[in-house]
Amino acid sequence: MEDVIIPIFIFTSIVAVIWLFSHYNYKKRLTAHETLRLAVEKGQEVSPELVERMSYLNDPAKSDLRRGILLIAFGTAFICLGLIVPHDEPEAFRGIMGVSSFPIILGIAYLGLWRFSHD
C-alpha cells in the first residue's frame, strides 16, 4: 500500500504547488486589472504613480526571489519527508532525495536570476 501512496502523494503535491502558483498569479493580475478598469469606468484619472505601482505587482525580479525561496523550501520539505521514511528502506530515501533535488536546483537558479537582475 505504501508503494502506491508515496508516489501519488509526491506527484500530487508537485501538481498542487504549480497550480497554486499559477492561480495566485492569475488572481493578482485579475485584481489589478479590475481595479484599473473600475477607475477608468468611473471617470477617474489614472495617474502614472498608480500605473507604476500596479506594474510593481508583476515585477519579475521580485517574483524570481519568491519563487526561488519557495522552491528551495519545497525541496527541503521533501528532504524532511525522506528523513521520516523508515531507515530500513534506503532506496526510498534515495528516490526522495532525487525528487527533492529538482526544486532545490530550480530555486537556486531563480535566486541567481534575482541576484543578477539587480546589477
C-alpha positions as CSV (number, residue, x, y, z in Angstrom):
1,M,0.0,0.0,0.0
2,E,2.8,2.4,0.9
3,D,4.4,1.7,-2.5
4,V,1.5,3.4,-4.2
5,I,0.6,6.1,-1.7
6,I,4.0,7.8,-1.5
7,P,4.5,8.3,-5.3
8,I,0.9,9.5,-5.6
9,F,1.5,12.0,-2.8
10,I,4.7,13.2,-4.3
11,F,3.3,13.9,-7.7
12,T,0.0,15.2,-6.5
13,S,1.9,17.7,-4.2
14,I,4.0,18.9,-7.2
15,V,0.9,19.5,-9.3
16,A,-0.8,21.3,-6.4
17,V,2.1,23.6,-5.8
18,I,2.4,24.5,-9.5
19,W,-1.4,25.1,-9.6
20,L,-1.3,27.3,-6.5
21,F,1.5,29.5,-8.0
22,S,-0.5,29.9,-11.3
23,H,-3.8,30.5,-9.5
24,Y,-2.2,33.1,-7.2
25,N,-0.6,35.0,-10.1
26,Y,-3.8,34.9,-12.1
27,K,-5.8,36.3,-9.2
28,K,-3.2,39.0,-8.6
29,R,-3.3,40.2,-12.2
30,L,-7.1,40.0,-12.4
31,T,-7.5,42.1,-9.3
32,A,-5.1,44.7,-10.6
33,H,-6.8,44.9,-14.0
34,E,-10.3,45.1,-12.4
35,T,-9.1,48.0,-10.2
36,L,-7.8,49.9,-13.2
37,R,-10.9,49.2,-15.2
38,L,-13.2,50.4,-12.4
39,A,-11.2,53.6,-12.1
40,V,-11.4,54.3,-15.8
41,E,-15.2,53.5,-15.9
42,K,-15.9,55.9,-13.0
43,G,-14.1,58.6,-14.9
44,Q,-11.1,58.9,-12.5
45,E,-7.8,60.0,-13.9
46,V,-5.3,57.2,-13.9
47,S,-2.1,58.7,-12.6
48,P,1.4,57.5,-13.6
49,E,2.1,56.6,-10.0
50,L,-0.9,54.2,-9.9
51,V,0.3,52.5,-13.1
52,E,3.8,52.2,-11.7
53,R,2.5,50.7,-8.5
54,M,0.4,48.2,-10.5
55,S,3.4,47.2,-12.6
56,Y,5.3,46.6,-9.4
57,L,2.9,43.8,-8.7
58,N,4.3,41.9,-11.7
59,D,7.9,42.7,-11.1
60,P,9.9,39.8,-12.4
61,A,12.9,40.3,-10.0
62,K,10.5,40.2,-7.0
63,S,8.9,37.1,-8.5
64,D,12.2,35.4,-9.0
65,L,13.1,35.9,-5.4
66,R,9.8,34.5,-4.1
67,R,9.9,31.5,-6.5
68,G,13.5,30.7,-5.5
69,I,12.8,30.7,-1.8
70,L,9.6,28.7,-2.2
71,L,11.2,26.1,-4.4
72,I,14.1,25.7,-2.0
73,A,11.7,25.3,0.9
74,F,9.7,22.8,-1.2
75,G,12.8,20.7,-1.8
76,T,13.8,20.9,1.8
77,A,10.4,19.7,2.8
78,F,11.0,16.6,0.6
79,I,14.3,16.0,2.3
80,C,12.5,16.1,5.7
81,L,10.0,13.6,4.3
82,G,12.9,11.4,3.3
83,L,14.2,11.6,6.9
84,I,10.9,10.4,8.2
85,V,10.8,7.3,6.0
86,P,12.0,4.2,7.9
87,H,15.7,3.7,7.6
88,D,15.4,0.1,6.6
89,E,14.4,1.3,3.1
90,P,17.4,3.1,1.7
91,E,16.1,3.1,-1.9
92,A,13.1,5.2,-0.8
93,F,15.4,7.8,0.7
94,R,17.5,7.9,-2.4
95,G,14.3,8.4,-4.5
96,I,13.1,11.2,-2.3
97,M,16.5,12.9,-2.4
98,G,16.4,12.7,-6.2
99,V,13.0,14.3,-6.3
100,S,14.0,17.0,-3.8
101,S,17.0,18.0,-5.9
102,F,14.8,19.3,-8.8
103,P,13.0,22.1,-6.8
104,I,16.2,23.0,-5.0
105,I,18.2,23.4,-8.2
106,L,15.3,25.4,-9.8
107,G,15.2,27.5,-6.6
108,I,18.9,28.2,-6.8
109,A,18.5,29.2,-10.5
110,Y,15.7,31.6,-9.6
111,L,17.8,33.1,-6.8
112,G,20.6,33.6,-9.3
113,L,18.3,35.3,-11.8
114,W,17.1,37.6,-9.0
115,R,20.7,38.4,-7.9
116,F,21.9,39.2,-11.4
117,S,18.8,41.2,-12.3
118,H,19.8,43.8,-9.7
119,D,23.1,44.6,-11.3
